[in-house]
Amino acid sequence: MALGCVPLSAYCQSHGESSEQVKKRIQRGVWLEGVHVLRIEGVRERWVDLDEVAKWARQNSIAG
């Protein structure tokens, strides 16, 4: 089963990143709220849109 969005904690656990790294990426404007990271009404934790993060990674990859 493929998920398009996951809670930030699940993203961090599965991708080896800390929530602080993600928060800094948002603060610097690298990831955008409402695009890469979502706030959902009634849910305390932010969610990460895996499809948008994959697009961001492909657009910003370094061709070797």
Number of C-alpha atoms within 10 A of each C-alpha: 3 5 8 11 18 16 16 20 16 13 19 17 11 9 9 9 13 13 14 10 11 17 13 12 13 15 12 9 10 12 19 14 15 12 12 20 23 18 13 11 8 6 9 9 13 16 22 26 20 17 14 17 16 12 12 14 11 11 9 9 9 7 5 3
